[in-house]
Amino acid sequence: MKARANNLGSDPIFPLVLRLAIPTMLAQLVSVLYSIVDRIYIGNIPDIGTTALAGVGVCGPIVTLLSSFATLVGLGGSPIMAMRMGQGQKDYAQRILNTCFLMLVVLSLGLTLVFLLTKDQLLMWFGASADTFPYADTYMTIYTAGTFFALLSTGMNSFLICQGFSGLGMATVVLGAVLNIVLDPIFIFLFHMDVAGAAIATVLSQMASCAFVLLSLRSKKMPVRLGWGGFSWKTVRRVLAFGLSPFLIIATDSILLIVLNTVLQRYGGAALGDTLVACATIVQSYMLLITMPMGGLTLGTQPVISFNYGAAQPGRIKSAIKIIVGLCVVFCALMLVVTHTVSPLFCRLFTADADTIERSVRYIKMFTCMIIPLAVQYPLVDELTAMGRVRQALFCSLFRKSVFFVGLLALPYFLGPEQTFFAEPIADVVAATTTSILFLRSFPKTLRQCAALRTGQAAL
């Protein structure tokens, strides 16, 4: 596959942002689709579909929690690598790349062991019931065994994108997604493996993605190629410091969804608990159609911000952020229209049960009613990270999660379990307002510090 390398320091900003944003948005959309297709197939398994869907829904946030460790390294190392490339320090950039590869290998092996030993207790704590546990346990056991491939493919893909090869980054995700979509019906229905078949298809797809991204990073056309050596604890600490914010953003998202499932199971009781968890699985699947492409847009364009920060070009940074925020707002406005027109059709893909469909449509509209403010929150937090403003980005993200967490606990207690779905929009509007105020206050100083790099008055 022929890849076009973007010149992050001189290409016109608007087309450059589009060239980086569109492939990563599409890649994330395709990634979401194969997660959703998994759930669609599972929800339509004869006799056990709704119960199995609730079981796999319990696994979903745990799977995302595992994947967040790939973000810790990938989004921790790639902005630093892009900055060093902007400064012309390719040897330093390669040491970062090699160190991050080793970190992902160690993390994946450790996480596999921990999760295999603790998964039974975790599943019961996080929303599984006696009926849904067998399906959750089967899916989680097989998926966890493939953690190595999941973390390597996701984490190392960031280092393709940060070098300007967003097309290859998209191809990595598309390869796994398409393969999973093809293999799902074969293993689930043809081989009659049900939930186990869905998990096996996912792991095989991740193996293919992992092989592709590693071979691409070893290619001679890469400005910075993956190798071995140059490891240092200093680099590890630097990567962890940069990656902490995006890691906590995704990890806490996963924890909050786990809390959501647990609260719904508890307050729904024996009569309604599994139904609410199944509905929440559909709602979360729909929300991924919004957050994952938008996250692809903001994360895919981070190299523009990081490179030009390292190259001391504040004007390009300011222009890029305006464009990125504008694209996010337009995208979320379109998705709000889709929510109020297409969501019933979306819910019917998962189940034929009329009550589950009606509930899910209503909950989706509740959950997504404030996605326009969310369209401001996402890019501001991610681009703060790209400029090395990790603490501020982390505060803004954790503030939103804190509001969401309080809503998850308070709303069902005072108003009933169905009102739990309003925790998301409340958090979105409160956090977006706070983040915007903080960003507008600090951004001029950040641009001045960027300009100072040109004369050596500041350090990265």
C-alpha positions in Angstrom: 0.0 0.0 0.0 1.4 3.4 -1.0 1.2 5.9 1.8 1.4 9.7 1.5 3.6 11.3 4.1 2.2 14.7 5.2 4.5 17.6 5.9 3.4 18.6 9.4 5.4 21.8 9.4 4.6 23.4 6.0 1.5 21.9 4.4 -1.6 24.2 4.4 -3.4 23.7 7.7 -6.9 23.0 6.6 -6.2 20.3 4.0 -3.5 18.9 6.4 -6.0 18.6 9.2 -8.5 16.9 6.9 -5.9 14.5 5.5 -5.0 13.4 9.1 -8.5 13.6 10.5 -10.5 11.8 7.9 -8.5 8.6 7.9 -8.4 8.4 11.7 -12.1 9.2 12.0 -12.9 6.5 9.5 -10.5 4.1 11.2 -12.2 4.6 14.5 -15.6 4.3 12.9 -14.7 1.0 11.4 -13.3 -0.1 14.7 -16.6 0.8 16.4 -18.5 -1.1 13.7 -16.8 -4.3 14.4 -17.4 -4.0 18.1 -21.0 -3.2 17.3 -21.3 -6.0 14.8 -20.1 -8.4 17.5 -23.0 -7.3 19.7 -25.5 -7.4 16.8 -24.6 -11.0 16.0 -24.7 -11.9 19.7 -28.0 -10.2 20.3 -29.5 -12.2 17.4 -28.4 -15.7 18.6 -31.6 -17.7 18.8 -33.1 -18.2 22.3 -30.2 -16.6 24.3 -29.6 -13.4 22.4 -30.8 -10.7 24.9 -29.2 -12.5 27.9 -25.9 -13.0 26.0 -25.9 -9.4 24.9 -26.2 -8.3 28.5 -23.3 -10.6 29.4 -21.1 -9.2 26.7 -22.2 -5.7 27.7 -20.7 -6.3 31.1 -17.4 -7.2 29.3 -17.3 -4.1 27.1 -16.0 -1.6 29.6 -13.5 -4.1 30.9 -12.2 -4.7 27.4 -11.9 -0.9 27.0 -10.1 -0.7 30.3 -7.5 -3.1 29.0 -7.1 -1.2 25.8 -6.5 2.1 27.7 -3.1 0.8 28.6 -2.2 0.9 24.9 -3.2 4.6 25.1 -0.9 5.1 28.0 2.1 4.2 25.9 0.9 5.1 22.4 -0.5 8.5 23.1 2.2 9.1 25.7 5.1 8.4 23.4 3.8 9.6 20.0 3.5 13.4 20.9 7.0 13.3 22.3 8.3 11.6 19.2 6.5 14.1 16.9 8.1 17.0 18.9 11.6 15.5 18.5 11.0 15.0 14.8 9.9 18.6 14.6 13.3 19.5 16.2 15.1 17.2 13.7 16.2 14.8 16.5 15.5 11.5 14.7 17.9 9.4 16.8 16.1 10.5 20.0 12.7 9.8 18.3 13.8 6.2 17.5 14.8 5.6 21.1 11.3 6.7 22.1 9.7 4.4 19.6 11.8 1.4 20.7 11.2 2.1 24.4 7.4 2.3 23.8 7.4 -1.1 22.0 9.1 -2.7 25.0 6.7 -1.1 27.4 3.7 -2.4 25.5 5.2 -6.0 25.5 5.7 -5.9 29.3 2.4 -4.3 30.0 0.4 -6.8 27.8 2.0 -9.8 29.5 1.4 -8.5 33.0 -2.2 -7.5 32.3 -3.0 -10.9 30.7 -1.9 -12.6 33.9 -3.8 -10.3 36.3 -7.1 -10.3 34.4 -7.1 -14.1 33.9 -6.7 -14.5 37.6 -9.3 -12.0 38.7 -11.9 -12.0 35.9 -14.6 -14.1 37.8 -14.7 -11.7 40.7 -14.6 -8.6 38.4 -17.5 -9.8 36.3 -19.8 -10.3 39.2 -18.7 -7.0 40.8 -19.2 -5.1 37.6 -22.8 -6.0 36.7 -23.1 -9.7 35.7 -26.0 -11.7 37.1 -26.3 -15.5 37.6 -27.9 -15.6 34.1 -25.4 -13.5 32.3 -22.2 -14.6 34.0 -21.6 -17.7 31.8 -21.6 -15.6 28.6 -19.5 -12.8 30.1 -17.0 -15.3 31.5 -16.6 -17.1 28.1 -16.1 -13.9 26.2 -13.7 -12.3 28.7 -11.5 -15.4 29.1 -10.9 -15.7 25.3 -10.5 -11.9 24.8 -8.0 -11.6 27.7 -5.8 -14.3 26.2 -5.3 -12.1 23.1 -4.4 -8.9 25.1 -0.9 -9.0 23.7 -2.1 -8.4 20.2 -4.7 -5.9 21.2 -2.3 -3.7 23.0 0.5 -3.9 20.4 -1.7 -3.1 17.5 -3.5 -0.2 19.2 -0.4 1.3 20.9 2.0 1.1 18.1 -0.5 2.4 15.5 -0.1 5.8 17.1 3.5 5.9 15.9 2.5 5.4 12.3 0.1 8.3 12.6 2.5 10.7 14.4 4.9 10.3 11.4 2.3 11.5 9.0 1.1 8.1 7.8 -2.5 8.4 8.7 -3.5 6.2 5.8 -1.5 3.3 7.2 -3.0 4.0 10.6 -6.4 3.7 9.1 -5.4 0.5 7.2 -4.3 -1.1 10.5 -7.7 -0.7 12.0 -9.7 -1.4 8.8 -7.8 -4.7 8.4 -8.8 -6.0 11.8 -12.3 -4.7 11.5 -13.1 -6.2 8.2 -11.6 -9.5 9.2 -13.7 -9.5 12.4 -16.9 -8.8 10.5 -16.2 -11.6 8.1 -15.2 -14.1 10.8 -18.0 -13.3 13.3 -20.9 -15.1 11.5 -18.6 -18.0 10.6 -17.6 -18.8 14.2 -20.9 -17.8 15.8 -23.4 -19.4 13.5 -21.7 -21.7 11.1 -19.5 -23.4 13.7 -22.2 -22.8 16.4 -19.7 -21.3 18.9 -22.1 -18.5 20.0 -20.3 -16.0 22.3 -17.0 -17.9 22.2 -17.0 -17.6 18.4 -17.4 -13.8 18.7 -14.4 -13.6 21.0 -12.2 -15.9 18.8 -13.0 -13.8 15.8 -11.9 -10.6 17.6 -8.6 -12.1 18.8 -7.7 -13.4 15.3 -8.5 -9.9 13.9 -6.3 -8.3 16.4 -3.4 -10.6 15.5 -3.7 -9.5 11.9 -3.7 -5.8 12.9 -0.7 -6.3 15.1 1.3 -8.0 12.4 0.5 -5.2 9.9 1.4 -2.3 12.2 4.7 -3.9 13.2 5.7 -4.7 9.6 4.8 -1.1 8.6 7.0 0.4 11.3 9.8 -1.8 10.2 9.4 -0.5 6.6 12.3 1.4 5.0 9.9 4.2 4.0 9.4 5.1 7.7 11.3 8.3 8.7 11.7 6.6 12.1 11.9 2.8 12.0 11.1 0.4 14.8 14.2 -1.2 16.1 15.7 -2.5 19.3 17.8 -0.7 21.9 18.2 2.7 23.3 15.9 2.0 26.3 16.0 4.3 29.3 14.0 4.8 32.5 14.1 8.5 31.8 12.2 7.9 28.5 9.7 5.6 30.3 9.0 8.2 32.9 8.5 10.9 30.2 6.1 8.7 28.2 4.1 7.8 31.3 3.8 11.5 32.2 2.5 12.4 28.8 0.3 9.3 28.5 -1.2 9.6 31.9 -3.9 12.1 30.8 -5.3 10.1 27.8 -4.9 6.9 29.7 -7.0 8.2 32.7 -9.5 9.7 30.3 -10.2 6.3 28.7 -9.7 4.2 31.8 -12.1 6.3 33.9 -14.6 6.2 31.0 -14.4 2.4 31.3 -14.8 2.5 35.1 -17.8 4.8 34.8 -19.5 2.5 32.4 -18.8 -0.4 34.8 -20.4 1.7 37.5 -23.4 2.4 35.2 -23.9 -1.4 34.6 -23.6 -2.1 38.3 -26.0 0.7 39.3 -28.6 -0.4 36.7 -28.3 -4.1 37.9 -28.7 -3.1 41.5 -31.6 -0.6 41.2 -33.3 -2.5 38.4 -33.5 -5.6 40.6 -34.2 -9.1 39.5 -37.2 -8.0 37.3 -35.5 -5.2 35.4 -31.7 -5.4 36.0 -30.7 -7.6 33.0 -33.0 -5.6 30.7 -31.5 -2.3 31.7 -27.9 -3.6 31.2 -28.9 -4.9 27.8 -30.3 -1.5 26.9 -27.2 0.2 28.3 -25.1 -2.0 26.0 -27.1 -0.7 23.0 -26.8 2.9 24.3 -23.1 2.6 24.8 -22.7 1.1 21.3 -24.5 4.1 19.8 -22.5 6.5 21.9 -19.3 4.9 20.4 -20.5 6.0 17.0 -20.1 9.6 18.3 -17.1 9.5 20.6 -14.8 7.1 18.7 -14.8 9.0 15.4 -14.6 12.3 17.2 -11.7 10.9 19.3 -10.1 9.7 16.0 -10.4 13.3 14.7 -8.8 14.9 17.7 -6.1 12.3 18.3 -5.3 11.9 14.6 -4.6 15.6 14.3 -2.4 15.8 17.5 0.7 15.4 15.4 0.0 18.8 13.8 -0.1 20.4 17.2 2.9 18.5 18.7 5.1 18.9 15.6 4.5 22.6 15.3 4.9 23.1 19.0 8.3 21.5 18.7 9.0 23.6 15.6 8.0 26.8 17.4 5.1 27.8 15.0 2.3 29.1 17.3 0.3 30.5 14.4 -0.1 27.1 12.8 -1.2 25.7 16.2 -3.9 28.3 16.7 -5.3 27.8 13.2 -5.3 24.0 13.6 -7.2 24.1 16.9 -9.9 26.3 15.5 -10.4 23.9 12.6 -10.4 20.8 14.8 -13.0 22.3 17.2 -15.1 23.4 14.2 -15.0 19.9 12.7 -16.0 18.3 16.0 -19.0 20.6 16.4 -20.2 20.0 12.8 -19.9 16.2 13.3 -21.8 16.2 16.6 -24.5 18.4 15.1 -25.0 15.8 12.4 -25.1 13.0 14.9 -27.7 14.8 16.9 -30.0 14.8 13.8 -29.2 11.1 13.3 -30.1 10.3 16.9 -33.6 11.7 16.4 -34.2 10.0 13.1 -32.3 6.7 12.8 -31.9 5.5 16.4 -35.0 3.2 16.3 -33.5 1.4 13.3 -30.2 1.1 15.1 -31.8 -0.5 18.1 -33.7 -3.1 16.0 -30.3 -4.4 14.7 -29.6 -5.7 18.2 -32.9 -7.3 19.2 -36.5 -8.0 18.1 -37.9 -7.5 21.7 -40.3 -4.5 21.4 -39.8 -3.4 25.1 -36.0 -3.4 24.8 -36.2 -1.4 21.6 -38.5 1.2 23.0 -36.4 1.6 26.1 -33.2 1.8 24.2 -34.4 4.5 21.9 -35.5 6.6 24.8 -32.3 6.1 26.7 -30.2 7.0 23.6 -32.0 10.3 23.3 -31.4 11.0 27.0 -27.8 10.0 26.9 -26.8 12.1 23.8 -28.9 15.3 24.3 -25.7 17.4 25.1 -23.2 16.1 22.6 -22.7 19.6 21.2 -20.9 20.8 24.3 -19.0 17.4 24.2 -17.7 18.5 20.8 -15.8 21.3 22.5 -14.6 19.3 25.4 -12.9 16.5 23.4 -10.6 18.6 21.1 -9.6 21.0 23.8 -8.5 18.2 26.2 -6.7 16.3 23.5 -4.9 19.3 22.0 -3.8 20.4 25.5 -2.1 17.0 25.8 -0.5 17.4 22.4 1.1 20.7 23.6 2.4 19.0 26.7 -0.1 20.6 29.0 -0.8 17.2 30.6 -1.9 18.4 34.0 -4.5 20.8 32.7 -5.8 18.2 30.3 -6.1 15.7 33.1 -7.9 18.0 35.4 -10.5 18.9 32.7 -11.1 15.3 31.9 -11.3 14.1 35.5 -13.6 17.0 36.4 -16.1 15.7 33.8 -15.8 12.2 35.1 -16.4 13.3 38.6 -19.6 15.1 37.6 -20.7 11.9 35.7 -19.9 9.7 38.7 -21.9 11.8 41.1 -24.8 11.7 38.6 -24.5 7.9 38.4 -24.9 7.5 42.1 -27.4 10.3 42.9 -29.9 10.1 40.0 -31.0 6.5 40.5 -31.1 6.9 44.2 -33.4 9.9 44.2 -35.2 9.5 40.8 -35.1 5.9 39.9 -32.8 3.7 37.7 -34.0 5.0 34.3 -32.9 8.6 35.2 -29.3 7.3 35.4 -29.0 7.9 31.7 -29.1 11.7 32.3 -25.7 11.6 34.1 -23.9 11.8 30.7 -25.5 15.1 29.4 -25.2 16.8 32.8 -21.5 16.0 32.9 -21.1 17.1 29.2 -22.5 20.6 29.6 -20.9 21.3 33.0 -17.4 20.0 31.9 -17.4 21.7 28.5 -18.1 25.1 30.1 -15.4 24.7 32.7 -12.8 23.4 30.2 -13.5 26.2 27.7 -13.0 28.9 30.4 -9.7 27.3 31.5 -8.4 26.9 28.0 -9.2 30.4 26.9 -7.3 31.7 30.0 -4.2 29.6 29.5 -3.9 29.3 25.7 -2.2 32.7 25.1 0.5 31.8 27.6 1.0 28.4 25.9 1.5 30.2 22.5 4.0 32.6 24.0 6.0 29.6 25.4 5.8 27.9 22.0 7.2 31.1 20.3 10.0 31.2 22.9 11.3 27.8 21.7 12.5 29.5 18.5 15.0 31.5 20.5 15.8 28.7 23.0 14.1 30.5 25.9 11.9 27.5 26.8 12.3 23.7 26.9 9.9 21.0 26.0 
